């Protein structure tokens, strides 16, 4: 079950945060608390801009 880590820019505060693209739980921004990724059973639904694939497996 390989996956990538992606860097997401928060739409509210523009904080950049690294998230696993197959997140199994809801991921919130560490600065403002806005939800950045929601689990869907596969690839996470991302709210914000994906700026970079940090690690590809």
mmCIF file as Biopython writes it, N, C-alpha, C and O atoms, coordinates in Angstrom:
data_model
#
loop_
_atom_site.group_PDB
_atom_site.id
_atom_site.type_symbol
_atom_site.label_atom_id
_atom_site.label_alt_id
_atom_site.label_comp_id
_atom_site.label_asym_id
_atom_site.label_entity_id
_atom_site.label_seq_id
_atom_site.pdbx_PDB_ins_code
_atom_site.Cartn_x
_atom_site.Cartn_y
_atom_site.Cartn_z
_atom_site.occupancy
_atom_site.B_iso_or_equiv
_atom_site.auth_seq_id
_atom_site.auth_asym_id
_atom_site.pdbx_PDB_model_num
ATOM 1   N N  . UNK A ? 1  ? 0.823   -1.189 0.000  1.0 0.0 1  A 1 
ATOM 2   C CA . UNK A ? 1  ? 0.000   0.000  0.000  1.0 0.0 1  A 1 
ATOM 3   C C  . UNK A ? 1  ? 0.867   1.252  0.000  1.0 0.0 1  A 1 
ATOM 4   O O  . UNK A ? 1  ? 0.822   2.018  0.962  1.0 0.0 1  A 1 
ATOM 5   N N  . UNK A ? 2  ? 1.645   1.482  -1.037 1.0 0.0 2  A 1 
ATOM 6   C CA . UNK A ? 2  ? 2.501   2.663  -1.058 1.0 0.0 2  A 1 
ATOM 7   C C  . UNK A ? 2  ? 1.682   3.929  -1.250 1.0 0.0 2  A 1 
ATOM 8   O O  . UNK A ? 2  ? 0.548   3.897  -1.729 1.0 0.0 2  A 1 
ATOM 9   N N  . UNK A ? 3  ? 2.276   5.021  -0.870 1.0 0.0 3  A 1 
ATOM 10  C CA . UNK A ? 3  ? 1.638   6.316  -1.029 1.0 0.0 3  A 1 
ATOM 11  C C  . UNK A ? 3  ? 2.676   7.412  -0.981 1.0 0.0 3  A 1 
ATOM 12  O O  . UNK A ? 3  ? 3.851   7.156  -0.720 1.0 0.0 3  A 1 
ATOM 13  N N  . UNK A ? 4  ? 2.252   8.609  -1.228 1.0 0.0 4  A 1 
ATOM 14  C CA . UNK A ? 4  ? 3.143   9.765  -1.253 1.0 0.0 4  A 1 
ATOM 15  C C  . UNK A ? 4  ? 2.820   10.721 -0.120 1.0 0.0 4  A 1 
ATOM 16  O O  . UNK A ? 4  ? 1.702   10.744 0.396  1.0 0.0 4  A 1 
ATOM 17  N N  . UNK A ? 5  ? 3.806   11.501 0.255  1.0 0.0 5  A 1 
ATOM 18  C CA . UNK A ? 5  ? 3.585   12.614 1.156  1.0 0.0 5  A 1 
ATOM 19  C C  . UNK A ? 5  ? 3.490   13.856 0.289  1.0 0.0 5  A 1 
ATOM 20  O O  . UNK A ? 5  ? 4.307   14.054 -0.611 1.0 0.0 5  A 1 
ATOM 21  N N  . UNK A ? 6  ? 2.500   14.692 0.553  1.0 0.0 6  A 1 
ATOM 22  C CA . UNK A ? 6  ? 2.299   15.898 -0.244 1.0 0.0 6  A 1 
ATOM 23  C C  . UNK A ? 6  ? 2.332   17.122 0.651  1.0 0.0 6  A 1 
ATOM 24  O O  . UNK A ? 6  ? 1.979   17.050 1.828  1.0 0.0 6  A 1 
ATOM 25  N N  . UNK A ? 7  ? 2.750   18.230 0.099  1.0 0.0 7  A 1 
ATOM 26  C CA . UNK A ? 7  ? 2.763   19.495 0.830  1.0 0.0 7  A 1 
ATOM 27  C C  . UNK A ? 7  ? 1.536   20.282 0.396  1.0 0.0 7  A 1 
ATOM 28  O O  . UNK A ? 7  ? 1.323   20.505 -0.796 1.0 0.0 7  A 1 
ATOM 29  N N  . UNK A ? 8  ? 0.729   20.703 1.367  1.0 0.0 8  A 1 
ATOM 30  C CA . UNK A ? 8  ? -0.515  21.415 1.104  1.0 0.0 8  A 1 
ATOM 31  C C  . UNK A ? 8  ? -0.414  22.818 1.687  1.0 0.0 8  A 1 
ATOM 32  O O  . UNK A ? 8  ? 0.081   23.000 2.799  1.0 0.0 8  A 1 
ATOM 33  N N  . UNK A ? 9  ? -0.884  23.807 0.936  1.0 0.0 9  A 1 
ATOM 34  C CA . UNK A ? 9  ? -0.969  25.178 1.432  1.0 0.0 9  A 1 
ATOM 35  C C  . UNK A ? 9  ? -2.379  25.417 1.947  1.0 0.0 9  A 1 
ATOM 36  O O  . UNK A ? 9  ? -3.348  25.208 1.217  1.0 0.0 9  A 1 
ATOM 37  N N  . UNK A ? 10 ? -2.506  25.850 3.188  1.0 0.0 10 A 1 
ATOM 38  C CA . UNK A ? 10 ? -3.803  26.119 3.806  1.0 0.0 10 A 1 
ATOM 39  C C  . UNK A ? 10 ? -4.472  27.302 3.094  1.0 0.0 10 A 1 
ATOM 40  O O  . UNK A ? 10 ? -3.832  28.333 2.885  1.0 0.0 10 A 1 
ATOM 41  N N  . UNK A ? 11 ? -5.754  27.164 2.720  1.0 0.0 11 A 1 
ATOM 42  C CA . UNK A ? 11 ? -6.437  28.261 2.038  1.0 0.0 11 A 1 
ATOM 43  C C  . UNK A ? 11 ? -6.739  29.459 2.949  1.0 0.0 11 A 1 
ATOM 44  O O  . UNK A ? 11 ? -6.983  30.561 2.457  1.0 0.0 11 A 1 
ATOM 45  N N  . UNK A ? 12 ? -6.725  29.251 4.267  1.0 0.0 12 A 1 
ATOM 46  C CA . UNK A ? 12 ? -7.028  30.341 5.193  1.0 0.0 12 A 1 
ATOM 47  C C  . UNK A ? 12 ? -5.801  31.152 5.592  1.0 0.0 12 A 1 
ATOM 48  O O  . UNK A ? 12 ? -5.806  32.379 5.489  1.0 0.0 12 A 1 
ATOM 49  N N  . UNK A ? 13 ? -4.738  30.465 6.051  1.0 0.0 13 A 1 
ATOM 50  C CA . UNK A ? 13 ? -3.581  31.183 6.607  1.0 0.0 13 A 1 
ATOM 51  C C  . UNK A ? 13 ? -2.312  31.021 5.780  1.0 0.0 13 A 1 
ATOM 52  O O  . UNK A ? 13 ? -1.282  31.613 6.101  1.0 0.0 13 A 1 
ATOM 53  N N  . UNK A ? 14 ? -2.381  30.213 4.704  1.0 0.0 14 A 1 
ATOM 54  C CA . UNK A ? 14 ? -1.257  29.970 3.798  1.0 0.0 14 A 1 
ATOM 55  C C  . UNK A ? 14 ? -0.078  29.240 4.446  1.0 0.0 14 A 1 
ATOM 56  O O  . UNK A ? 14 ? 1.040   29.282 3.933  1.0 0.0 14 A 1 
ATOM 57  N N  . UNK A ? 15 ? -0.330  28.575 5.569  1.0 0.0 15 A 1 
ATOM 58  C CA . UNK A ? 15 ? 0.673   27.702 6.179  1.0 0.0 15 A 1 
ATOM 59  C C  . UNK A ? 15 ? 0.872   26.499 5.268  1.0 0.0 15 A 1 
ATOM 60  O O  . UNK A ? 15 ? -0.087  25.986 4.692  1.0 0.0 15 A 1 
ATOM 61  N N  . UNK A ? 16 ? 2.115   26.050 5.137  1.0 0.0 16 A 1 
ATOM 62  C CA . UNK A ? 16 ? 2.395   24.859 4.341  1.0 0.0 16 A 1 
ATOM 63  C C  . UNK A ? 16 ? 2.633   23.684 5.284  1.0 0.0 16 A 1 
ATOM 64  O O  . UNK A ? 16 ? 3.395   23.784 6.246  1.0 0.0 16 A 1 
ATOM 65  N N  . UNK A ? 17 ? 1.963   22.568 4.990  1.0 0.0 17 A 1 
ATOM 66  C CA . UNK A ? 17 ? 2.024   21.414 5.871  1.0 0.0 17 A 1 
ATOM 67  C C  . UNK A ? 17 ? 2.135   20.142 5.037  1.0 0.0 17 A 1 
ATOM 68  O O  . UNK A ? 17 ? 1.515   20.033 3.979  1.0 0.0 17 A 1 
ATOM 69  N N  . UNK A ? 18 ? 2.925   19.182 5.515  1.0 0.0 18 A 1 
ATOM 70  C CA . UNK A ? 18 ? 3.105   17.904 4.828  1.0 0.0 18 A 1 
ATOM 71  C C  . UNK A ? 18 ? 2.095   16.895 5.369  1.0 0.0 18 A 1 
ATOM 72  O O  . UNK A ? 18 ? 1.939   16.742 6.581  1.0 0.0 18 A 1 
ATOM 73  N N  . UNK A ? 19 ? 1.407   16.204 4.443  1.0 0.0 19 A 1 
ATOM 74  C CA . UNK A ? 19 ? 0.335   15.278 4.786  1.0 0.0 19 A 1 
ATOM 75  C C  . UNK A ? 19 ? 0.506   14.011 3.946  1.0 0.0 19 A 1 
ATOM 76  O O  . UNK A ? 19 ? 0.963   14.088 2.805  1.0 0.0 19 A 1 
ATOM 77  N N  . UNK A ? 20 ? 0.147   12.850 4.494  1.0 0.0 20 A 1 
ATOM 78  C CA . UNK A ? 20 ? 0.135   11.614 3.723  1.0 0.0 20 A 1 
ATOM 79  C C  . UNK A ? 20 ? -1.087  11.650 2.820  1.0 0.0 20 A 1 
ATOM 80  O O  . UNK A ? 20 ? -2.185  11.954 3.284  1.0 0.0 20 A 1 
ATOM 81  N N  . UNK A ? 21 ? -0.915  11.343 1.526  1.0 0.0 21 A 1 
ATOM 82  C CA . UNK A ? 21 ? -2.010  11.484 0.572  1.0 0.0 21 A 1 
ATOM 83  C C  . UNK A ? 21 ? -3.154  10.495 0.799  1.0 0.0 21 A 1 
ATOM 84  O O  . UNK A ? 21 ? -4.253  10.686 0.277  1.0 0.0 21 A 1 
ATOM 85  N N  . UNK A ? 22 ? -2.899  9.436  1.578  1.0 0.0 22 A 1 
ATOM 86  C CA . UNK A ? 22 ? -3.952  8.464  1.901  1.0 0.0 22 A 1 
ATOM 87  C C  . UNK A ? 22 ? -4.285  8.566  3.387  1.0 0.0 22 A 1 
ATOM 88  O O  . UNK A ? 22 ? -4.317  7.556  4.090  1.0 0.0 22 A 1 
ATOM 89  N N  . UNK A ? 23 ? -4.527  9.768  3.857  1.0 0.0 23 A 1 
ATOM 90  C CA . UNK A ? 23 ? -4.778  10.017 5.273  1.0 0.0 23 A 1 
ATOM 91  C C  . UNK A ? 23 ? -5.975  9.192  5.756  1.0 0.0 23 A 1 
ATOM 92  O O  . UNK A ? 23 ? -7.014  9.145  5.097  1.0 0.0 23 A 1 
ATOM 93  N N  . UNK A ? 24 ? -5.816  8.547  6.906  1.0 0.0 24 A 1 
ATOM 94  C CA . UNK A ? 24 ? -6.870  7.715  7.480  1.0 0.0 24 A 1 
ATOM 95  C C  . UNK A ? 24 ? -7.712  8.478  8.496  1.0 0.0 24 A 1 
ATOM 96  O O  . UNK A ? 24 ? -8.732  7.974  8.965  1.0 0.0 24 A 1 
ATOM 97  N N  . UNK A ? 25 ? -7.289  9.688  8.835  1.0 0.0 25 A 1 
ATOM 98  C CA . UNK A ? 25 ? -8.064  10.531 9.740  1.0 0.0 25 A 1 
ATOM 99  C C  . UNK A ? 25 ? -8.007  11.963 9.225  1.0 0.0 25 A 1 
ATOM 100 O O  . UNK A ? 25 ? -7.163  12.302 8.396  1.0 0.0 25 A 1 
ATOM 101 N N  . UNK A ? 26 ? -8.901  12.788 9.717  1.0 0.0 26 A 1 
ATOM 102 C CA . UNK A ? 26 ? -8.965  14.179 9.284  1.0 0.0 26 A 1 
ATOM 103 C C  . UNK A ? 26 ? -7.704  14.917 9.723  1.0 0.0 26 A 1 
ATOM 104 O O  . UNK A ? 26 ? -7.269  14.783 10.867 1.0 0.0 26 A 1 
ATOM 105 N N  . UNK A ? 27 ? -7.121  15.693 8.818  1.0 0.0 27 A 1 
ATOM 106 C CA . UNK A ? 27 ? -5.908  16.448 9.111  1.0 0.0 27 A 1 
ATOM 107 C C  . UNK A ? 27 ? -6.248  17.930 9.126  1.0 0.0 27 A 1 
ATOM 108 O O  . UNK A ? 27 ? -6.801  18.458 8.162  1.0 0.0 27 A 1 
ATOM 109 N N  . UNK A ? 28 ? -5.909  18.604 10.240 1.0 0.0 28 A 1 
ATOM 110 C CA . UNK A ? 28 ? -6.180  20.026 10.385 1.0 0.0 28 A 1 
ATOM 111 C C  . UNK A ? 28 ? -4.890  20.828 10.291 1.0 0.0 28 A 1 
ATOM 112 O O  . UNK A ? 28 ? -3.808  20.313 10.574 1.0 0.0 28 A 1 
ATOM 113 N N  . UNK A ? 29 ? -5.008  22.084 9.894  1.0 0.0 29 A 1 
ATOM 114 C CA . UNK A ? 29 ? -3.861  22.985 9.837  1.0 0.0 29 A 1 
ATOM 115 C C  . UNK A ? 29 ? -3.332  23.202 11.249 1.0 0.0 29 A 1 
ATOM 116 O O  . UNK A ? 29 ? -4.107  23.422 12.180 1.0 0.0 29 A 1 
ATOM 117 N N  . UNK A ? 30 ? -2.021  23.140 11.405 1.0 0.0 30 A 1 
ATOM 118 C CA . UNK A ? 30 ? -1.397  23.300 12.715 1.0 0.0 30 A 1 
ATOM 119 C C  . UNK A ? 30 ? -1.480  24.735 13.220 1.0 0.0 30 A 1 
ATOM 120 O O  . UNK A ? 30 ? -1.329  24.977 14.418 1.0 0.0 30 A 1 
ATOM 121 N N  . UNK A ? 31 ? -1.717  25.691 12.323 1.0 0.0 31 A 1 
ATOM 122 C CA . UNK A ? 31 ? -1.747  27.099 12.715 1.0 0.0 31 A 1 
ATOM 123 C C  . UNK A ? 31 ? -3.170  27.572 13.015 1.0 0.0 31 A 1 
ATOM 124 O O  . UNK A ? 31 ? -3.434  28.110 14.090 1.0 0.0 31 A 1 
ATOM 125 N N  . UNK A ? 32 ? -4.093  27.369 12.058 1.0 0.0 32 A 1 
ATOM 126 C CA . UNK A ? 32 ? -5.437  27.940 12.224 1.0 0.0 32 A 1 
ATOM 127 C C  . UNK A ? 32 ? -6.529  26.901 12.481 1.0 0.0 32 A 1 
ATOM 128 O O  . UNK A ? 32 ? -7.635  27.266 12.878 1.0 0.0 32 A 1 
ATOM 129 N N  . UNK A ? 33 ? -6.242  25.618 12.264 1.0 0.0 33 A 1 
ATOM 130 C CA . UNK A ? 33 ? -7.219  24.567 12.535 1.0 0.0 33 A 1 
ATOM 131 C C  . UNK A ? 33 ? -8.132  24.226 11.368 1.0 0.0 33 A 1 
ATOM 132 O O  . UNK A ? 33 ? -9.000  23.364 11.507 1.0 0.0 33 A 1 
ATOM 133 N N  . UNK A ? 34 ? -7.961  24.878 10.223 1.0 0.0 34 A 1 
ATOM 134 C CA . UNK A ? 34 ? -8.777  24.572 9.041  1.0 0.0 34 A 1 
ATOM 135 C C  . UNK A ? 34 ? -8.513  23.131 8.603  1.0 0.0 34 A 1 
ATOM 136 O O  . UNK A ? 34 ? -7.371  22.676 8.660  1.0 0.0 34 A 1 
ATOM 137 N N  . UNK A ? 35 ? -9.538  22.410 8.171  1.0 0.0 35 A 1 
ATOM 138 C CA . UNK A ? 35 ? -9.370  21.033 7.712  1.0 0.0 35 A 1 
ATOM 139 C C  . UNK A ? 35 ? -8.662  21.027 6.368  1.0 0.0 35 A 1 
ATOM 140 O O  . UNK A ? 35 ? -9.128  21.647 5.413  1.0 0.0 35 A 1 
ATOM 141 N N  . UNK A ? 36 ? -7.528  20.319 6.293  1.0 0.0 36 A 1 
ATOM 142 C CA . UNK A ? 36 ? -6.748  20.252 5.062  1.0 0.0 36 A 1 
ATOM 143 C C  . UNK A ? 36 ? -7.027  18.989 4.267  1.0 0.0 36 A 1 
ATOM 144 O O  . UNK A ? 36 ? -6.988  19.021 3.037  1.0 0.0 36 A 1 
ATOM 145 N N  . UNK A ? 37 ? -7.307  17.874 4.939  1.0 0.0 37 A 1 
ATOM 146 C CA . UNK A ? 37 ? -7.552  16.615 4.253  1.0 0.0 37 A 1 
ATOM 147 C C  . UNK A ? 37 ? -8.581  15.796 5.019  1.0 0.0 37 A 1 
ATOM 148 O O  . UNK A ? 37 ? -8.563  15.741 6.249  1.0 0.0 37 A 1 
ATOM 149 N N  . UNK A ? 38 ? -9.479  15.161 4.269  1.0 0.0 38 A 1 
ATOM 150 C CA . UNK A ? 38 ? -10.490 14.286 4.853  1.0 0.0 38 A 1 
ATOM 151 C C  . UNK A ? 38 ? -10.330 12.884 4.259  1.0 0.0 38 A 1 
ATOM 152 O O  . UNK A ? 38 ? -10.109 12.743 3.056  1.0 0.0 38 A 1 
ATOM 153 N N  . UNK A ? 39 ? -10.439 11.849 5.094  1.0 0.0 39 A 1 
ATOM 154 C CA . UNK A ? 39 ? -10.300 10.482 4.566  1.0 0.0 39 A 1 
ATOM 155 C C  . UNK A ? 39 ? -11.494 10.106 3.694  1.0 0.0 39 A 1 
ATOM 156 O O  . UNK A ? 39 ? -12.624 10.518 3.958  1.0 0.0 39 A 1 
ATOM 157 N N  . UNK A ? 40 ? -11.227 9.314  2.646  1.0 0.0 40 A 1 
ATOM 158 C CA . UNK A ? 40 ? -12.295 8.871  1.751  1.0 0.0 40 A 1 
ATOM 159 C C  . UNK A ? 40 ? -12.262 7.372  1.519  1.0 0.0 40 A 1 
ATOM 160 O O  . UNK A ? 40 ? -13.113 6.841  0.806  1.0 0.0 40 A 1 
ATOM 161 N N  . UNK A ? 41 ? -11.293 6.678  2.108  1.0 0.0 41 A 1 
ATOM 162 C CA . UNK A ? 41 ? -11.133 5.256  1.874  1.0 0.0 41 A 1 
ATOM 163 C C  . UNK A ? 41 ? -10.047 4.966  0.851  1.0 0.0 41 A 1 
ATOM 164 O O  . UNK A ? 41 ? -9.661  3.813  0.660  1.0 0.0 41 A 1 
ATOM 165 N N  . UNK A ? 42 ? -9.561  5.995  0.203  1.0 0.0 42 A 1 
ATOM 166 C CA . UNK A ? 42 ? -8.467  5.892  -0.767 1.0 0.0 42 A 1 
ATOM 167 C C  . UNK A ? 42 ? -7.622  7.134  -0.606 1.0 0.0 42 A 1 
ATOM 168 O O  . UNK A ? 42 ? -7.124  7.421  0.483  1.0 0.0 42 A 1 
ATOM 169 N N  . UNK A ? 43 ? -7.463  7.869  -1.684 1.0 0.0 43 A 1 
ATOM 170 C CA . UNK A ? 43 ? -6.757  9.148  -1.592 1.0 0.0 43 A 1 
ATOM 171 C C  . UNK A ? 43 ? -7.607  10.134 -0.801 1.0 0.0 43 A 1 
ATOM 172 O O  . UNK A ? 43 ? -8.827  10.174 -0.961 1.0 0.0 43 A 1 
ATOM 173 N N  . UNK A ? 44 ? -6.981  10.911 0.034  1.0 0.0 44 A 1 
ATOM 174 C CA . UNK A ? 44 ? -7.704  11.883 0.863  1.0 0.0 44 A 1 
ATOM 175 C C  . UNK A ? 44 ? -8.262  13.010 -0.004 1.0 0.0 44 A 1 
ATOM 176 O O  . UNK A ? 44 ? -7.666  13.382 -1.015 1.0 0.0 44 A 1 
ATOM 177 N N  . UNK A ? 45 ? -9.401  13.542 0.400  1.0 0.0 45 A 1 
ATOM 178 C CA . UNK A ? 45 ? -9.966  14.726 -0.252 1.0 0.0 45 A 1 
ATOM 179 C C  . UNK A ? 45 ? -9.226  15.930 0.312  1.0 0.0 45 A 1 
ATOM 180 O O  . UNK A ? 45 ? -9.316  16.216 1.506  1.0 0.0 45 A 1 
ATOM 181 N N  . UNK A ? 46 ? -8.500  16.634 -0.541 1.0 0.0 46 A 1 
ATOM 182 C CA . UNK A ? 46 ? -7.639  17.732 -0.110 1.0 0.0 46 A 1 
ATOM 183 C C  . UNK A ? 46 ? -8.362  19.059 -0.269 1.0 0.0 46 A 1 
ATOM 184 O O  . UNK A ? 46 ? -8.919  19.349 -1.328 1.0 0.0 46 A 1 
ATOM 185 N N  . UNK A ? 47 ? -8.353  19.871 0.797  1.0 0.0 47 A 1 
ATOM 186 C CA . UNK A ? 47 ? -8.879  21.227 0.747  1.0 0.0 47 A 1 
ATOM 187 C C  . UNK A ? 47 ? -7.689  22.164 0.846  1.0 0.0 47 A 1 
ATOM 188 O O  . UNK A ? 47 ? -7.114  22.326 1.922  1.0 0.0 47 A 1 
ATOM 189 N N  . UNK A ? 48 ? -7.327  22.763 -0.228 1.0 0.0 48 A 1 
ATOM 190 C CA . UNK A ? 48 ? -6.138  23.593 -0.282 1.0 0.0 48 A 1 
ATOM 191 C C  . UNK A ? 48 ? -5.363  23.237 -1.536 1.0 0.0 48 A 1 
ATOM 192 O O  . UNK A ? 48 ? -5.787  22.382 -2.314 1.0 0.0 48 A 1 
ATOM 193 N N  . UNK A ? 49 ? -4.237  23.885 -1.733 1.0 0.0 49 A 1 
ATOM 194 C CA . UNK A ? 49 ? -3.435  23.666 -2.927 1.0 0.0 49 A 1 
ATOM 195 C C  . UNK A ? 49 ? -2.280  22.720 -2.628 1.0 0.0 49 A 1 
ATOM 196 O O  . UNK A ? 49 ? -1.523  22.935 -1.681 1.0 0.0 49 A 1 
ATOM 197 N N  . UNK A ? 50 ? -2.148  21.679 -3.431 1.0 0.0 50 A 1 
ATOM 198 C CA . UNK A ? 50 ? -1.006  20.776 -3.326 1.0 0.0 50 A 1 
ATOM 199 C C  . UNK A ? 50 ? 0.142   21.444 -4.045 1.0 0.0 50 A 1 
ATOM 200 O O  . UNK A ? 50 ? 0.091   21.643 -5.259 1.0 0.0 50 A 1 
ATOM 201 N N  . UNK A ? 51 ? 1.203   21.800 -3.287 1.0 0.0 51 A 1 
ATOM 202 C CA . UNK A ? 51 ? 2.313   22.536 -3.871 1.0 0.0 51 A 1 
ATOM 203 C C  . UNK A ? 51 ? 3.466   21.655 -4.268 1.0 0.0 51 A 1 
ATOM 204 O O  . UNK A ? 51 ? 4.270   22.043 -5.116 1.0 0.0 51 A 1 
ATOM 205 N N  . UNK A ? 52 ? 3.578   20.454 -3.671 1.0 0.0 52 A 1 
ATOM 206 C CA . UNK A ? 52 ? 4.734   19.611 -3.951 1.0 0.0 52 A 1 
ATOM 207 C C  . UNK A ? 52 ? 4.467   18.180 -3.492 1.0 0.0 52 A 1 
ATOM 208 O O  . UNK A ? 52 ? 3.783   17.957 -2.493 1.0 0.0 52 A 1 
ATOM 209 N N  . UNK A ? 53 ? 5.006   17.223 -4.223 1.0 0.0 53 A 1 
ATOM 210 C CA . UNK A ? 53 ? 5.057   15.836 -3.754 1.0 0.0 53 A 1 
ATOM 211 C C  . UNK A ? 53 ? 6.407   15.699 -3.062 1.0 0.0 53 A 1 
ATOM 212 O O  . UNK A ? 53 ? 7.453   15.720 -3.711 1.0 0.0 53 A 1 
ATOM 213 N N  . UNK A ? 54 ? 6.373   15.560 -1.732 1.0 0.0 54 A 1 
ATOM 214 C CA . UNK A ? 54 ? 7.587   15.577 -0.942 1.0 0.0 54 A 1 
ATOM 215 C C  . UNK A ? 54 ? 8.368   14.280 -1.083 1.0 0.0 54 A 1 
ATOM 216 O O  . UNK A ? 54 ? 9.587   14.304 -1.252 1.0 0.0 54 A 1 
ATOM 217 N N  . UNK A ? 55 ? 7.677   13.151 -1.014 1.0 0.0 55 A 1 
ATOM 218 C CA . UNK A ? 55 ? 8.339   11.855 -1.111 1.0 0.0 55 A 1 
ATOM 219 C C  . UNK A ? 55 ? 7.471   10.926 -1.924 1.0 0.0 55 A 1 
ATOM 220 O O  . UNK A ? 55 ? 6.284   10.765 -1.638 1.0 0.0 55 A 1 
ATOM 221 N N  . UNK A ? 56 ? 8.045   10.324 -2.920 1.0 0.0 56 A 1 
ATOM 222 C CA . UNK A ? 56 ? 7.315   9.380  -3.759 1.0 0.0 56 A 1 
ATOM 223 C C  . UNK A ? 56 ? 7.863   7.986  -3.516 1.0 0.0 56 A 1 
ATOM 224 O O  . UNK A ? 56 ? 9.072   7.775  -3.603 1.0 0.0 56 A 1 
ATOM 225 N N  . UNK A ? 57 ? 7.002   7.040  -3.215 1.0 0.0 57 A 1 
ATOM 226 C CA . UNK A ? 57 ? 7.440   5.661  -2.940 1.0 0.0 57 A 1 
ATOM 227 C C  . UNK A ? 57 ? 7.078   4.776  -4.095 1.0 0.0 57 A 1 
ATOM 228 O O  . UNK A ? 57 ? 7.357   3.578  -4.066 1.0 0.0 57 A 1 
#
